[in-house]
């Protein structure tokens, strides 16, 4: 098994807790950061722009994605252009469709070819990947986020799907594929094996990195000890 330092896939931390982001910023294996409105709401953030400015002041030299939140394409464009102006390391997240299922591909193409760095998000079917690849080809550097974890939630194996997406991105050399919403640490190694460019990982999963390569006999014994300790602490008796 590879060590974290040997991985080719880039690990981006996914979250909106500033203290946690700054702690992870100290780690050289964290190559970038992503956020979204759901994570920001969970973190209790009220001032979107103020939060973003604070993050960018503290983290000026690694890619950071901030998402538009309008459901109308004209307003998405306005928000995207404003967000892009916050820093050279900013990628603007654009959802692959609006809530009516209307494709964002024309807007993505317009912004990408105007020089706006994008992170097109919430993709799942390969048809969406093809459409977005076509939109960003020849444009500014971009990311295409395929939600492999949510696919896995449906019972589908995301690995062959993501491998096929890697091949589709060859048509857009300035674009990078993101394995989004991973559910376990194993997904990092799966993404690396298929040649995925980036994986976004939550802080909870990143905490498990110390387990990589651990001896399984030792880990088994620790598990037995955990059960025994918890049973004693609970005062169970028969």
Backbone as CSV, one residue per row, in Angstrom:
resi,resn,N_x,N_y,N_z,CA_x,CA_y,CA_z,C_x,C_y,C_z
1,UNK,0.838,-1.195,0.000,0.000,0.000,0.000,0.878,1.252,0.000
2,UNK,0.504,2.245,-0.807,1.238,3.499,-0.850,1.050,4.294,0.445
3,UNK,2.039,5.086,0.782,1.872,6.067,1.850,1.165,7.281,1.257
4,UNK,0.678,8.154,2.128,-0.010,9.360,1.653,0.927,10.188,0.776
5,UNK,2.195,10.234,1.141,3.175,11.028,0.404,3.423,10.484,-0.994
6,UNK,3.141,9.201,-1.217,3.388,8.567,-2.518,2.194,8.666,-3.467
7,UNK,1.078,9.156,-2.992,-0.118,9.221,-3.820,0.037,10.246,-4.933
8,UNK,-0.517,9.925,-6.085,-0.558,10.870,-7.202,-1.791,11.753,-7.122
9,UNK,-2.916,11.177,-6.677,-4.142,11.957,-6.538,-3.930,13.060,-5.510
10,UNK,-4.443,14.240,-5.811,-4.311,15.376,-4.895,-5.484,15.357,-3.910
11,UNK,-5.185,15.532,-2.635,-6.215,15.554,-1.598,-6.600,16.994,-1.305
12,UNK,-7.884,17.299,-1.507,-8.444,18.599,-1.148,-9.331,18.401,0.083
13,UNK,-9.187,19.257,1.074,-10.023,19.184,2.273,-11.369,19.830,1.985
14,UNK,-12.430,19.133,2.364,-13.794,19.584,2.099,-14.439,19.989,3.422
15,UNK,-14.762,21.255,3.572,-15.362,21.705,4.821,-15.502,23.214,4.848
16,UNK,-16.078,23.727,5.937,-16.279,25.163,6.069,-16.021,25.634,7.496
17,UNK,-15.279,24.839,8.240,-14.877,25.236,9.584,-13.496,25.876,9.479
18,UNK,-13.409,27.180,9.726,-12.167,27.904,9.492,-11.021,27.350,10.323
19,UNK,-11.271,27.062,11.587,-10.205,26.532,12.437,-9.683,25.211,11.889
20,UNK,-10.601,24.343,11.457,-10.202,23.064,10.888,-9.444,23.233,9.585
21,UNK,-9.868,24.186,8.770,-9.187,24.450,7.506,-7.757,24.932,7.743
22,UNK,-7.595,25.804,8.714,-6.264,26.340,9.010,-5.353,25.261,9.579
23,UNK,-5.918,24.344,10.340,-5.121,23.242,10.873,-4.644,22.340,9.729
24,UNK,-5.538,22.076,8.790,-5.172,21.234,7.653,-4.223,21.951,6.690
25,UNK,-4.285,23.260,6.662,-3.392,24.047,5.814,-1.922,23.819,6.185
26,UNK,-1.686,23.425,7.429,-0.318,23.147,7.883,0.229,21.852,7.279
27,UNK,-0.674,21.024,6.750,-0.270,19.724,6.220,0.078,19.842,4.730
28,UNK,1.313,19.522,4.345,1.696,19.679,2.933,0.945,18.767,1.976
29,UNK,0.353,17.661,2.486,-0.375,16.760,1.580,-1.772,17.281,1.246
30,UNK,-2.222,18.325,1.912,-3.498,18.955,1.560,-3.207,19.984,0.472
31,UNK,-3.641,19.702,-0.745,-3.274,20.511,-1.898,-4.293,21.589,-2.239
32,UNK,-5.462,21.567,-1.590,-6.482,22.558,-1.879,-7.672,22.372,-0.961
33,UNK,-8.684,23.230,-1.135,-9.856,23.231,-0.263,-11.122,23.444,-1.085
34,UNK,-12.215,22.833,-0.637,-13.519,23.057,-1.250,-14.548,23.322,-0.156
35,UNK,-15.537,24.100,-0.498,-16.656,24.387,0.394,-17.938,24.262,-0.426
36,UNK,-19.072,24.356,0.232,-20.352,24.483,-0.466,-21.364,25.085,0.499
37,UNK,-22.499,25.574,0.006,-23.469,26.226,0.889,-23.984,25.329,2.016
38,UNK,-24.090,24.025,1.761,-24.568,23.107,2.796,-23.575,23.035,3.949
39,UNK,-22.291,22.886,3.623,-21.259,22.837,4.662,-21.176,24.158,5.414
40,UNK,-21.326,25.258,4.698,-21.250,26.565,5.341,-22.432,26.785,6.283
41,UNK,-23.600,26.323,5.879,-24.777,26.444,6.748,-24.598,25.616,8.012
42,UNK,-24.066,24.381,7.851,-23.823,23.529,9.012,-22.811,24.141,9.966
43,UNK,-21.871,24.906,9.409,-20.846,25.549,10.232,-21.352,26.840,10.875
44,UNK,-22.595,27.212,10.581,-23.182,28.401,11.194,-22.747,29.703,10.565
45,UNK,-22.255,29.666,9.339,-21.769,30.881,8.679,-22.957,31.704,8.185
46,UNK,-22.958,32.985,8.523,-24.019,33.900,8.107,-23.551,34.870,7.032
47,UNK,-22.288,35.263,7.099,-21.721,36.237,6.163,-20.856,35.493,5.148
48,UNK,-21.438,35.163,4.002,-20.747,34.362,2.991,-19.464,35.045,2.526
49,UNK,-19.591,36.295,2.124,-18.440,37.015,1.586,-17.381,37.240,2.660
50,UNK,-17.817,37.572,3.869,-16.870,37.799,4.952,-16.081,36.548,5.279
51,UNK,-16.771,35.401,5.293,-16.100,34.121,5.552,-15.073,33.832,4.459
52,UNK,-15.487,34.004,3.213,-14.584,33.723,2.093,-13.346,34.599,2.151
53,UNK,-13.531,35.877,2.437,-12.396,36.801,2.533,-11.437,36.372,3.643
54,UNK,-11.989,35.930,4.762,-11.158,35.494,5.879,-10.347,34.258,5.506
55,UNK,-10.999,33.325,4.830,-10.311,32.102,4.400,-9.192,32.430,3.414
56,UNK,-9.482,33.295,2.451,-8.509,33.606,1.412,-7.328,34.415,1.950
57,UNK,-7.565,35.205,2.970,-6.459,35.933,3.591,-5.514,34.958,4.294
58,UNK,-6.099,33.913,4.898,-5.301,32.933,5.636,-4.674,31.888,4.725
59,UNK,-5.351,31.591,3.591,-4.878,30.551,2.661,-4.802,31.159,1.261
60,UNK,-3.715,31.859,0.955,-3.631,32.578,-0.321,-3.010,31.789,-1.465
61,UNK,-2.497,30.582,-1.184,-1.652,29.923,-2.177,-2.061,28.502,-2.529
62,UNK,-3.292,28.101,-2.179,-3.796,26.798,-2.618,-5.206,26.995,-3.177
63,UNK,-5.600,26.177,-4.151,-6.930,26.343,-4.751,-8.041,26.213,-3.707
64,UNK,-9.025,27.110,-3.799,-10.192,27.071,-2.908,-11.436,27.313,-3.755
65,UNK,-12.435,26.457,-3.576,-13.678,26.585,-4.341,-14.785,27.171,-3.481
66,UNK,-15.450,28.195,-4.030,-16.649,28.771,-3.409,-17.783,28.702,-4.428
67,UNK,-18.981,28.375,-3.954,-20.091,28.075,-4.871,-21.069,29.233,-4.999
68,UNK,-21.585,29.426,-6.211,-22.707,30.341,-6.415,-23.942,29.735,-5.743
69,UNK,-24.932,30.566,-5.454,-26.119,30.026,-4.784,-27.431,30.481,-5.415
70,UNK,-27.355,31.164,-6.542,-28.571,31.504,-7.265,-29.063,30.298,-8.043
71,UNK,-30.343,30.296,-8.384,-30.909,29.236,-9.234,-31.165,29.740,-10.646
72,UNK,-30.859,31.014,-10.897,-31.064,31.614,-12.217,-29.704,31.867,-12.860
73,UNK,-29.562,31.488,-14.113,-28.252,31.508,-14.746,-27.662,32.909,-14.860
74,UNK,-28.489,33.907,-15.112,-27.962,35.277,-15.215,-27.359,35.718,-13.884
75,UNK,-28.027,35.395,-12.793,-27.503,35.748,-11.476,-26.325,34.861,-11.107
76,UNK,-26.353,33.593,-11.525,-25.186,32.739,-11.330,-23.946,33.370,-11.959
77,UNK,-24.121,33.889,-13.170,-22.987,34.500,-13.869,-22.458,35.702,-13.102
78,UNK,-23.370,36.551,-12.621,-22.938,37.726,-11.862,-22.177,37.314,-10.608
79,UNK,-22.743,36.343,-9.872,-22.083,35.870,-8.658,-20.730,35.238,-8.983
80,UNK,-20.684,34.466,-10.058,-19.436,33.791,-10.434,-18.326,34.792,-10.723
81,UNK,-18.657,35.827,-11.433,-17.643,36.827,-11.778,-17.172,37.583,-10.524
82,UNK,-18.086,37.846,-9.602,-17.675,38.503,-8.366,-16.777,37.590,-7.536
83,UNK,-17.199,36.339,-7.365,-16.413,35.386,-6.569,-15.032,35.186,-7.185
84,UNK,-14.963,35.090,-8.511,-13.676,34.894,-9.181,-12.714,36.034,-8.890
85,UNK,-13.249,37.211,-8.638,-12.417,38.380,-8.377,-11.832,38.421,-6.970
86,UNK,-12.200,37.473,-6.134,-11.710,37.486,-4.751,-10.264,37.025,-4.624
87,UNK,-9.743,36.305,-5.602,-8.362,35.841,-5.495,-7.958,34.971,-6.666
88,UNK,-6.659,34.932,-6.940,-6.147,34.124,-8.034,-6.324,32.632,-7.802
89,UNK,-6.416,32.252,-6.536,-6.541,30.822,-6.210,-7.988,30.363,-6.094
90,UNK,-8.932,31.224,-6.464,-10.362,30.908,-6.335,-10.880,30.163,-7.564
91,UNK,-11.586,29.074,-7.294,-12.374,28.377,-8.314,-13.847,28.577,-7.957
92,UNK,-14.647,28.894,-8.951,-16.070,29.142,-8.714,-16.857,27.871,-8.996
93,UNK,-17.606,27.422,-7.995,-18.414,26.217,-8.171,-19.746,26.573,-8.831
94,UNK,-20.009,25.900,-9.925,-21.273,26.045,-10.661,-21.954,24.680,-10.674
95,UNK,-23.204,24.571,-10.207,-23.893,23.270,-10.284,-24.155,22.890,-11.735
96,UNK,-24.136,21.604,-12.007,-24.270,21.123,-13.380,-25.629,21.478,-13.983
97,UNK,-26.641,21.623,-13.133,-27.961,22.099,-13.565,-28.494,23.036,-12.497
98,UNK,-29.588,23.742,-12.815,-30.314,24.438,-11.758,-31.347,23.479,-11.169
99,UNK,-32.179,23.952,-10.252,-33.115,23.047,-9.575,-34.240,22.568,-10.493
100,UNK,-34.350,23.165,-11.671,-35.349,22.707,-12.651,-34.755,21.688,-13.618
101,UNK,-33.496,21.327,-13.393,-32.848,20.346,-14.247,-32.336,20.904,-15.555
102,UNK,-32.308,22.231,-15.684,-31.811,22.870,-16.911,-30.280,22.908,-16.873
103,UNK,-29.658,22.490,-17.937,-28.206,22.387,-17.950,-27.514,23.738,-17.806
104,UNK,-26.415,23.740,-17.073,-25.599,24.942,-16.911,-24.469,24.988,-17.935
105,UNK,-24.430,24.038,-18.869,-23.314,23.949,-19.815,-23.057,25.243,-20.596
106,UNK,-24.090,25.923,-21.109,-23.814,27.176,-21.833,-23.142,28.224,-20.942
107,UNK,-23.589,28.336,-19.698,-22.962,29.282,-18.776,-21.538,28.858,-18.461
108,UNK,-21.342,27.564,-18.243,-20.002,27.034,-17.957,-19.057,27.370,-19.110
109,UNK,-19.499,27.165,-20.334,-18.650,27.456,-21.497,-18.324,28.941,-21.574
110,UNK,-19.329,29.764,-21.342,-19.133,31.218,-21.412,-18.117,31.682,-20.377
111,UNK,-18.273,31.232,-19.145,-17.381,31.657,-18.074,-15.977,31.097,-18.267
112,UNK,-15.894,29.826,-18.607,-14.593,29.182,-18.772,-13.780,29.859,-19.870
113,UNK,-14.426,30.181,-20.969,-13.714,30.797,-22.087,-13.497,32.294,-21.862
114,UNK,-14.099,32.836,-20.802,-13.817,34.212,-20.396,-12.689,34.265,-19.365
115,UNK,-12.136,33.097,-19.024,-11.003,33.060,-18.109,-11.338,32.785,-16.663
116,UNK,-12.603,32.475,-16.370,-13.003,32.179,-14.988,-12.686,30.715,-14.674
117,UNK,-11.926,30.490,-13.622,-11.621,29.121,-13.195,-12.841,28.549,-12.490
118,UNK,-13.298,27.385,-12.946,-14.552,26.811,-12.471,-14.337,25.466,-11.800
119,UNK,-15.269,25.138,-10.923,-15.413,23.798,-10.369,-16.874,23.432,-10.610
120,UNK,-17.116,22.698,-11.684,-18.497,22.324,-12.024,-18.871,21.131,-11.154
121,UNK,-19.974,21.260,-10.427,-20.235,20.341,-9.321,-21.556,19.597,-9.451
122,UNK,-21.655,18.517,-8.664,-22.871,17.698,-8.543,-23.139,16.817,-9.760
123,UNK,-22.110,16.508,-10.542,-22.288,15.603,-11.672,-22.379,14.162,-11.195
124,UNK,-23.114,13.356,-11.938,-23.136,11.911,-11.710,-23.088,11.128,-13.022
125,UNK,-24.109,11.186,-13.897,-24.054,10.371,-15.120,-22.905,10.791,-16.029
126,UNK,-22.370,9.833,-16.790,-21.292,10.147,-17.725,-21.747,11.114,-18.814
127,UNK,-23.038,11.132,-19.112,-23.546,12.092,-20.097,-23.296,13.517,-19.626
128,UNK,-23.432,13.761,-18.332,-23.140,15.088,-17.790,-21.648,15.395,-17.903
129,UNK,-20.814,14.394,-17.645,-19.362,14.590,-17.743,-18.990,14.988,-19.167
130,UNK,-19.541,14.263,-20.153,-19.237,14.577,-21.557,-19.639,16.015,-21.899
131,UNK,-20.806,16.413,-21.442,-21.315,17.751,-21.749,-20.424,18.827,-21.135
132,UNK,-20.008,18.623,-19.894,-19.187,19.623,-19.219,-17.769,19.641,-19.787
133,UNK,-17.229,18.477,-20.113,-15.907,18.428,-20.749,-15.919,19.239,-22.036
134,UNK,-16.962,19.084,-22.823,-17.083,19.831,-24.071,-17.155,21.332,-23.795
135,UNK,-17.819,21.717,-22.699,-17.981,23.138,-22.382,-16.682,23.788,-21.928
136,UNK,-15.843,23.058,-21.204,-14.618,23.660,-20.658,-13.399,23.445,-21.545
137,UNK,-13.504,22.580,-22.544,-12.359,22.310,-23.424,-11.885,23.599,-24.086
138,UNK,-10.601,23.890,-23.938,-10.039,25.102,-24.511,-10.213,26.334,-23.645
139,UNK,-10.826,26.160,-22.464,-11.051,27.292,-21.581,-10.032,27.369,-20.458
140,UNK,-10.389,28.080,-19.414,-9.504,28.275,-18.264,-9.351,26.961,-17.490
141,UNK,-8.348,26.862,-16.622,-8.241,25.682,-15.751,-9.545,25.451,-15.008
142,UNK,-9.941,24.187,-14.891,-11.229,23.890,-14.269,-11.185,22.541,-13.582
143,UNK,-12.195,22.308,-12.761,-12.399,21.021,-12.094,-13.800,20.531,-12.422
144,UNK,-13.943,19.227,-12.532,-15.245,18.612,-12.770,-15.484,17.622,-11.641
145,UNK,-16.467,17.928,-10.791,-16.716,17.144,-9.575,-17.816,16.120,-9.807
146,UNK,-17.422,14.856,-9.828,-18.384,13.760,-9.973,-18.604,13.152,-8.594
147,UNK,-19.854,13.076,-8.179,-20.176,12.687,-6.808,-20.220,11.163,-6.668
148,UNK,-19.011,10.603,-6.629,-18.853,9.155,-6.550,-19.469,8.582,-5.280
149,UNK,-19.349,9.303,-4.177,-19.906,8.813,-2.915,-21.412,8.695,-2.954
150,UNK,-22.072,9.655,-3.542,-23.535,9.577,-3.656,-23.947,8.459,-4.605
151,UNK,-23.139,8.217,-5.639,-23.415,7.073,-6.503,-23.332,5.776,-5.708
152,UNK,-22.314,5.664,-4.865,-22.151,4.466,-4.040,-23.334,4.279,-3.102
153,UNK,-23.917,5.382,-2.655,-25.089,5.305,-1.777,-26.273,4.612,-2.456
154,UNK,-26.281,4.610,-3.784,-27.382,3.966,-4.516,-27.122,2.478,-4.739
155,UNK,-25.952,2.000,-4.298,-25.599,0.605,-4.497,-24.733,0.364,-5.720
156,UNK,-24.417,1.436,-6.466,-23.583,1.315,-7.666,-22.107,1.425,-7.293
157,UNK,-21.270,0.665,-7.990,-19.824,0.733,-7.794,-19.299,1.948,-8.558
158,UNK,-18.745,2.951,-7.873,-18.297,4.157,-8.577,-16.963,4.005,-9.306
159,UNK,-16.192,2.964,-8.997,-14.836,2.868,-9.537,-14.817,2.806,-11.067
160,UNK,-15.533,1.870,-11.708,-15.509,1.864,-13.182,-16.083,3.133,-13.786
161,UNK,-17.060,3.709,-13.129,-17.667,4.953,-13.596,-16.637,6.082,-13.585
162,UNK,-15.886,6.178,-12.490,-14.879,7.233,-12.375,-13.715,6.985,-13.326
163,UNK,-13.375,5.721,-13.549,-12.315,5.400,-14.507,-12.713,5.855,-15.915
164,UNK,-13.986,5.669,-16.252,-14.480,6.124,-17.550,-14.450,7.651,-17.635
165,UNK,-14.753,8.312,-16.521,-14.717,9.783,-16.494,-13.292,10.299,-16.698
166,UNK,-12.313,9.614,-16.111,-10.909,9.998,-16.300,-10.583,10.035,-17.795
167,UNK,-11.032,9.032,-18.541,-10.758,8.965,-19.977,-11.455,10.108,-20.719
168,UNK,-12.667,10.442,-20.311,-13.392,11.524,-20.967,-12.676,12.864,-20.800
169,UNK,-12.020,13.065,-19.677,-11.364,14.350,-19.420,-10.104,14.555,-20.257
170,UNK,-9.664,13.520,-20.942,-8.496,13.691,-21.816,-8.774,14.697,-22.923
171,UNK,-10.048,14.925,-23.227,-10.422,15.888,-24.265,-10.308,17.329,-23.781
172,UNK,-10.079,17.515,-22.486,-9.950,18.864,-21.914,-8.731,18.875,-20.995
173,UNK,-7.536,19.037,-21.545,-6.304,18.917,-20.749,-6.196,19.895,-19.584
174,UNK,-6.899,21.011,-19.638,-6.832,21.986,-18.545,-7.828,21.678,-17.430
175,UNK,-8.590,20.610,-17.602,-9.592,20.238,-16.595,-9.093,19.065,-15.759
176,UNK,-9.492,19.049,-14.487,-9.138,17.961,-13.583,-10.405,17.333,-13.028
177,UNK,-10.388,16.011,-12.906,-11.537,15.282,-12.370,-11.436,15.206,-10.856
178,UNK,-12.532,15.545,-10.183,-12.623,15.412,-8.732,-13.520,14.228,-8.378
179,UNK,-13.000,13.319,-7.546,-13.808,12.270,-6.902,-14.427,12.953,-5.689
180,UNK,-15.704,13.288,-5.787,-16.368,14.054,-4.739,-17.180,13.161,-3.812
181,UNK,-17.403,13.625,-2.621,-18.213,12.988,-1.581,-17.769,11.567,-1.239
182,UNK,-16.481,11.329,-1.008,-16.057,9.968,-0.623,-16.689,9.565,0.697
183,UNK,-16.850,8.259,0.864,-17.497,7.753,2.066,-16.517,7.090,3.034
184,UNK,-15.306,6.763,2.560,-14.336,6.089,3.415,-12.929,6.365,2.905
185,UNK,-11.953,6.105,3.765,-10.560,6.372,3.425,-10.114,5.575,2.202
186,UNK,-10.641,4.374,2.035,-10.297,3.535,0.893,-10.494,4.268,-0.424
187,UNK,-11.478,5.162,-0.483,-11.759,5.873,-1.730,-10.566,6.689,-2.218
188,UNK,-9.724,7.168,-1.303,-8.537,7.916,-1.706,-7.624,7.024,-2.557
189,UNK,-7.435,5.794,-2.112,-6.557,4.872,-2.824,-7.196,4.384,-4.120
190,UNK,-8.524,4.248,-4.121,-9.220,3.882,-5.352,-9.093,4.994,-6.394
191,UNK,-9.256,6.235,-5.945,-9.128,7.372,-6.859,-7.724,7.457,-7.429
192,UNK,-6.732,7.199,-6.584,-5.339,7.230,-7.033,-5.078,6.150,-8.077
193,UNK,-5.622,4.970,-7.839,-5.353,3.826,-8.721,-5.883,4.037,-10.129
194,UNK,-7.021,4.720,-10.268,-7.602,4.911,-11.595,-7.095,6.179,-12.290
195,UNK,-6.253,6.939,-11.607,-5.701,8.142,-12.219,-6.555,9.380,-12.069
196,UNK,-7.484,9.370,-11.103,-8.282,10.569,-10.827,-7.344,11.674,-10.326
197,UNK,-7.611,12.900,-10.714,-6.689,13.987,-10.397,-6.791,14.469,-8.951
198,UNK,-8.018,14.565,-8.446,-8.280,15.171,-7.131,-9.346,14.365,-6.412
199,UNK,-9.259,14.289,-5.087,-10.365,13.772,-4.277,-10.618,14.754,-3.146
200,UNK,-11.877,15.115,-2.943,-12.235,15.997,-1.837,-12.594,15.137,-0.634
201,UNK,-12.001,15.443,0.516,-12.138,14.590,1.694,-12.545,15.426,2.897
202,UNK,-13.564,14.969,3.615,-14.006,15.687,4.809,-13.004,15.509,5.946
203,UNK,-13.098,16.400,6.923,-12.173,16.355,8.054,-12.295,15.042,8.814
204,UNK,-13.510,14.507,8.937,-13.707,13.256,9.683,-12.945,12.098,9.042
205,UNK,-12.969,12.015,7.721,-12.237,10.948,7.038,-10.736,11.184,7.115
206,UNK,-10.322,12.443,7.008,-8.890,12.750,7.081,-8.285,12.353,8.424
207,UNK,-9.099,12.351,9.473,-8.606,11.951,10.789,-8.153,10.488,10.816
208,UNK,-8.618,9.705,9.846,-8.276,8.279,9.805,-6.960,7.996,9.090
209,UNK,-6.301,9.028,8.577,-5.075,8.811,7.816,-3.987,8.131,8.637
210,UNK,-4.027,8.294,9.947,-3.020,7.655,10.803,-3.145,6.128,10.778
211,UNK,-4.284,5.628,10.296,-4.500,4.177,10.242,-3.900,3.533,8.996
212,UNK,-3.500,4.342,8.031,-3.002,3.792,6.764,-1.778,2.900,7.012
213,UNK,-1.868,1.667,6.518,-0.767,0.722,6.646,-0.651,0.054,7.997
214,UNK,-1.617,0.282,8.870,-1.520,-0.296,10.212,-1.614,-1.826,10.166
215,UNK,-0.865,-2.493,11.033,-0.917,-3.946,11.134,-2.316,-4.385,11.559
216,UNK,-2.920,-5.297,10.808,-4.309,-5.678,11.063,-4.453,-6.529,12.324
217,UNK,-3.428,-7.284,12.693,-3.495,-8.041,13.952,-3.548,-7.076,15.138
218,UNK,-2.725,-6.036,15.103,-2.745,-5.041,16.171,-4.087,-4.310,16.217
219,UNK,-4.609,-4.020,15.028,-5.882,-3.298,14.974,-7.020,-4.174,15.491
220,UNK,-6.943,-5.481,15.199,-7.927,-6.429,15.723,-7.892,-6.453,17.249
221,UNK,-6.674,-6.515,17.811,-6.542,-6.554,19.266,-7.076,-5.278,19.894
222,UNK,-6.804,-4.134,19.294,-7.329,-2.871,19.813,-8.855,-2.867,19.810
223,UNK,-9.445,-3.488,18.804,-10.905,-3.554,18.719,-11.470,-4.412,19.850
224,UNK,-10.821,-5.546,20.102,-11.240,-6.406,21.214,-11.149,-5.642,22.531
225,UNK,-10.061,-4.932,22.717,-9.871,-4.148,23.950,-10.943,-3.075,24.090
226,UNK,-11.312,-2.466,22.973,-12.350,-1.437,23.004,-13.675,-2.025,23.490
227,UNK,-14.067,-3.187,22.927,-15.317,-3.816,23.348,-15.279,-4.161,24.838
228,UNK,-14.148,-4.698,25.295,-14.016,-5.095,26.694,-14.094,-3.886,27.620
229,UNK,-13.402,-2.811,27.256,-13.394,-1.597,28.073,-14.783,-0.974,28.155
230,UNK,-15.485,-0.932,27.029,-16.813,-0.318,27.006,-17.826,-1.157,27.783
231,UNK,-17.698,-2.488,27.703,-18.597,-3.353,28.472,-18.388,-3.146,29.970
232,UNK,-17.111,-3.035,30.378,-16.812,-2.822,31.803,-17.314,-1.448,32.252
233,UNK,-17.108,-0.438,31.407,-17.540,0.922,31.765,-19.062,1.016,31.890
234,UNK,-19.754,0.208,31.086,-21.219,0.213,31.145,-21.751,-0.574,32.336
235,UNK,-20.886,-1.370,32.982,-21.309,-2.151,34.139,-22.198,-3.304,33.785
236,UNK,-22.057,-3.857,32.590,-22.917,-4.959,32.171,-22.666,-6.200,33.045
237,UNK,-23.748,-6.922,33.331,-23.659,-8.169,34.096,-24.756,-9.118,33.638
238,UNK,-24.505,-10.407,33.725,-25.492,-11.423,33.371,-25.739,-12.336,34.571
